[in-house]
Amino acid sequence: MPYTTSLLFLFLSHFSTSLARSGLRLRLRAMALPCSNAATATATSDPFLYAKGITRKGAEFGSLAAAAVRFPSVRFSNPSCRVSFRRRMPERTFALFAPSDMVVSEDGLATTVAKDSSNILKFYKITQNEGINEMAIDVSRESTVSITVVGASGDLAKKKIFPALFALYYEGCLPKHFTIYGYARSKMTTEQLRTTVCQTLTCRIDQSESCGEIIEEFLDRCFYHSGHYNVEEDFAELDKALQQQEGGRVANRLFYLSIPPDVFVDVVRCASKCASSLKGWMRMIVEKPFGRDLESSAELTRDLKQYLSEEQIFRIDHYLGKELVEDLSVLRFSNLIFEPLWSRQYIRNVQILFSEDFGTEGRGGYFDNYGIIRDIMQNHLLQILALFAMEPPVSMNAEDIRNEKVKVLRSMRPLQLEDVVVGQYKSHVKGGIKYPGYTDDKTVPSNSITPTFAAAALFIDNARWDGVPFLMKAGKALHNRRAEVRVQFRHVPGNLFKRSFGMDLDQATNELVIRVQPDEAIYLKINNKVPGLGMRLDHINLNLLYADRYSREIPDAYERLLLDAIEGERRLFIRSDELDAAWSIFTPLLKALEVRRVAPELYPYGSRGPTGAHYLAAKYHVRWGDVGSEPQNAQA
């Protein structure tokens, strides 16, 4: 056999002790042709690793057949062999990043790779003429990110979190080394998790490209661990599983708490004690609701801070990750035409509107505990208001922005009953179809008075906004689905063309509309002369429709927020003092509604909401901007 040479006779005594203790495997793999006599052996206790192999040139790539693999104590698995290329090493040598692998390159070179107790990844390249050459990479200087989705069997994880993580992977935004673990009480295997997650992953970023291979790569990084939320031993087992995937690198760990708020503290306690990173960072993303009022929110913050610092807590509000909400600051601070107008001198009122065209649909049990004010207004809409109304920050640094938001929130008057109208949708027949009322939901008590609609007038007592009403409106089962900010400017003093508008000067009001969803857009309503010999005015829109201007699909809010959390960017997350200031505005109102048991005004499913909302707006000489027809190019 002229091409057969005894190639490998190697003692690796300086690092094999750690290999033997951890039960790591030595794998011999063919690089091109199937082989029938390859074997996998597991070292058990001996500090000396002895391996002997034979290389045979031929084929496109040299193939390695195992002639002998000996240990003082050896357990052989069933013979197997498969091709696996992970990373190309110098001189066209393929190296597999298992703790101990042996491969052969097209040059007939054999490489074994192992990691010693100092986390040094060492490559031993053996050639017939040159003998043994050592190359080393210090793995301990590399870092990895482990993302644990707590509550991985829930809808939020399946529909939002895992798809967002895949989109980040598809775009190349995740770190080079990362692992995703699902953790929940449900009994499930890793394969079952991967099957479930796979059903929610799509190539939405590039519909023309088949991303099946990329999906498989992503799923290979996903694992599952079952455990209780309040048992430290279960999190200790999770820690072992994470360490196995982290491979000795500096471990940074991100936990996403997609779970009910009553188990937040249990999970944080167990994770911080038993599954925290010893060298890297540890961060917790906490989903709303952050309490039910000022007192419960403060208590939750105190409990979390027993185990975490404020810098480790990332309170997520996914509305802050929406493209048009982020664009608020750009629109205002990078366009000279807007910032001088951004005050009570020119703005008559600001409206922040949210509507859904569906009801609770089986989620009534959760919703009935919170209602529309806690679920939407106190967080999503109030955050938009704070970003809209804040003073220019010193910089775009997270703390500078959050400082300005806190100042605005602390300048706002606490809400009282007279500032608010609440409603609840009832059943309605439309087009021969009967739509159920809120209390028809089997998960909702039949005598519930929880609001599914609320309209409120808020005021900011500072020099910029004194006297300007900020009107909020949010509701379920309304006539459309929309979220937008509408800025209505003051009437033109001494308008020369007021005769053309008749007695209703509101028809001549300039209005800036920032539509957050759907069909993201920014448009400005202006007055314009209709072409012709006469003097007839028209109210038209200068329109930026994102779908027409930008071909790239807008990222989901969770993608941006998850990426920010991984990178440690806190600008779009809520600080504890900001949360306290927000609850201080709404807690007096919520207590008054509950103590007095205020009955909500009923409105038909699919309508524009209760008529009381119109009286509330009229009280401040305001007309809701979403009432009435709009030009076609401004509609969703």
LINWOZI-V884472 format. One line per field, one symbol per residue. phi: phi as a letter, one per 40 degrees, with the letter a starting at -180 (. if undefined). A space follows every 50 residues. Layout:
phi->???
This chain:
phi->.cccbcbbabbbccbcdcccccgcbbbbbccacdbbbcbbbbcbaccbbb bbabbbcifcbcbbbccabbbdbbbcccdaaacabbaccdffbcbcccda bbbbcccgcbbbbabcccgccbbbcbbcccgbbbbbbcccccbbbbbbcc gccccccccbcccccccccdcgcccdbabbbcbacccacccccccccdcb cbcccaccbcbdcccccccccbbbbcaccbbcccccccdcccccccggcc cbbbbbccacccbdcccccccccbbcccbccbbbcbccccgbaccccccc ccccccbbcdcccbccbcccccdccccdccdccbbcccdcccaccbbcab bbbaabcbccfgccdccccbgccccbccbdccccdccccccdccaccdcc ccdccccccccccccbdccbbbaacbcabaggbccccccccccbdcbcbc cbaababbbbcaccbdgccbcbaaabfccabababbbccccccfdcbccc bgccccccccabbbccacfdababcbcaccdiccbbbbbbbcbbcdcccb ccccccdccccccccccgcbdbbccccccccccccccdccccccccfccc ccacdgcchccdccccccdbfbbdccchcbddcbcc
